[in-house]
Amino acid sequence: MAQPVTTETKAEAGREEPAFPPFNTATFPSQLFWFAIVFILLYLLMSRVALPRVGGIFEFRKTRIARDLDQASAMQRQADEAAAAYEKTLAEARARAQGVAQETRDKLAAESEARRKELDASLNAKLAAAEAQIEAMRTSALANVDTIASEAAAAIIQQITGKTANAEAVAQAVAALKAG
Amino acid sequence: MNPIEQFQITKLVSLHLFGYDVSFTNSSLFMVIALALIVLVMIAGSRPRALVPGRLQSIAEVSHEFVAGMVRQTAGEAGMRFFPFVFSLFMFIFFANVLGLIPYAFTVTSHLIITVTMALMVFLTVIFVGFAKNGLHFLRLFVPPGVPWWILPFVVPIEVISFFTRPVSHSIRLFANMLAGHITLQVFAGFVLLLLGGGVWALLSPFPFLFTVAVLALELLVAFLQAYVFAMLTCLYLNDALHPGQH
């Protein structure tokens, strides 16, 4: 493979070029010239345009994320505050509701107690009246017993003796019996 | 099938300035293509300035972050002054290397004059910045701290020599990697053709072909790695200029 190399390069080049291109000094000026142009352009474009711009993107992203985080924490704080306020309102409402319930319970108990007393009193009054009536009826009935006994005794005497009994005597006898 | 032929520089447009032959060559063409691609990625890519980046903007951002991180870590916050310089070097070498892997393309960085120029740019920047920033204290670079005085006569010459051989190793590393990689590729690709033209031997041709594919993958890695190494060493050297006597 080495043989055609030398002939080829010699035939192609014609001028006195070394076989190894990287050591061919004739190409150095052109390489240096174009490298200088390209590298200076590259350096200027990178340092003036590309890198500041990419750095700007990072900066923008950083500030944006920081701002978003700030906003999020502020919102979190607001939410916490709202939750605390809600808890407080809820506790207050619960306390008030308990107060109202207790009050209502007490009021209802007092009312029912009063009604019960009223009822008791009226029932007692009715009971007393009824007792008094019964007492009256009993005395009157007991009083009637004397008359009935006297009449019955008179009737019995009439049936047995066939004579009309003396009413007064009968009554006396009955009273004497009753007393005895 | 000459493996050296791919490094041949051919004139596209003849041009002479001040008695020098500065013709527009295939090398110049690929430099311009590399420049155009970098501009496309970095300038067109960052144009949308999107909060959530698209593909091209992502590439621009990742490149920026990658090189910025390298400069900041190696040369410190003061080194960020040279970030555009290191970035341009890295992108130029990376794009030139990768473009060179395309068949029939020319590899700009496979020519010593280009890598030497870049290495000398770094070397001269380091010397200039070193003296401008630290004055004669820059010479402390050659006096490692914590070394007993009687060893210094031996250490200082070594430090001086290592400093002045920096551009040599810096430039030859990239040049030699590119050159060797492309020659390897060409030689094994040549085997494929050789075997294909050899009758029954053609049956063996897939083996060098597969090897060529593997080497191409390796070369892709090397293309990135050499750009990274060149930029990284640039940062290290700049760090010496900015903070001498701290290494």
Contacts between the chains, C-beta under 8 A, distances in Angstrom:
chain1	res1	chain2	res2	distance
A	1	B	1	6.4
A	1	B	2	7.5
A	1	B	190	7.4
A	4	B	2	7.2
A	5	B	2	4.7
A	5	B	4	6.9
A	5	B	5	8.0
A	8	B	2	6.5
A	8	B	5	7.8
A	9	B	2	7.7
A	9	B	5	7.9
A	9	B	8	8.0
A	19	B	4	6.8
A	20	B	4	6.3
A	20	B	7	7.7
A	21	B	4	6.8
A	21	B	7	4.2
A	21	B	8	5.0
A	21	B	9	5.9
A	21	B	111	7.5
A	22	B	7	5.9
A	22	B	110	6.7
A	22	B	111	4.9
A	22	B	112	4.9
A	22	B	113	7.5
A	22	B	175	7.2
A	22	B	179	6.9
A	23	B	112	7.2
A	24	B	9	7.3
A	26	B	21	6.9
A	27	B	9	4.5
A	27	B	25	7.0
A	27	B	27	7.4
A	27	B	111	7.7
A	27	B	113	7.7
A	28	B	113	5.0
A	29	B	20	4.0
A	29	B	21	5.7
A	29	B	22	5.4
A	30	B	9	7.5
A	30	B	15	7.8
A	30	B	20	7.9
A	30	B	21	5.9
A	30	B	22	4.8
A	30	B	23	5.2
A	30	B	24	7.7
A	30	B	25	5.6
A	30	B	27	7.4
A	30	B	28	6.7
A	31	B	9	7.4
A	31	B	25	7.6
A	31	B	27	5.6
A	31	B	28	7.6
A	31	B	111	6.2
A	31	B	113	5.2
A	31	B	114	6.0
A	32	B	113	6.5
A	32	B	117	6.4
A	33	B	17	7.3
A	33	B	20	7.4
A	33	B	22	4.0
A	34	B	22	7.3
A	34	B	24	7.0
A	34	B	25	7.5
A	34	B	27	7.0
A	34	B	28	3.7
A	34	B	31	5.6
A	34	B	32	7.7
A	35	B	31	6.3
A	35	B	108	7.9
A	35	B	114	5.7
A	35	B	117	6.0
A	38	B	28	7.8
A	38	B	31	4.3
A	38	B	32	6.2
A	38	B	34	7.5
A	38	B	35	4.9
A	38	B	92	7.7
A	39	B	88	6.7
A	39	B	92	6.5
A	41	B	35	6.2
A	42	B	35	5.4
A	42	B	38	6.4
A	42	B	39	7.9
A	42	B	88	4.9
A	42	B	91	7.4
A	42	B	92	6.0
A	43	B	84	6.4
A	43	B	85	6.7
A	43	B	88	4.7
A	45	B	39	5.9
A	45	B	42	7.6
A	45	B	43	6.6
A	46	B	38	7.7
A	46	B	42	6.5
A	46	B	84	5.2
A	46	B	87	5.7
A	46	B	88	5.0
A	46	B	91	7.4
A	47	B	84	3.4
A	47	B	85	7.9
A	47	B	88	7.7
A	49	B	43	5.6
A	50	B	39	7.6
A	50	B	42	3.6
A	50	B	43	5.0
A	50	B	46	6.2
A	50	B	60	7.2
A	51	B	42	7.7
A	51	B	64	6.5
A	51	B	83	7.0
A	51	B	84	5.6
A	51	B	87	6.4
A	53	B	43	7.5
A	53	B	46	4.5
A	53	B	47	7.9
A	53	B	49	7.2
A	54	B	42	7.1
A	54	B	46	4.9
A	54	B	60	5.5
A	54	B	61	5.9
A	54	B	64	4.3
A	55	B	64	7.1
A	56	B	49	7.2
A	57	B	46	6.3
A	57	B	49	5.5
A	57	B	50	7.8
A	57	B	53	7.6
A	57	B	57	7.5
A	57	B	61	6.7
A	58	B	61	7.4
A	58	B	64	7.7
A	58	B	65	8.0
A	60	B	49	7.1
A	60	B	51	7.3
A	61	B	51	6.1
A	64	B	51	6.3
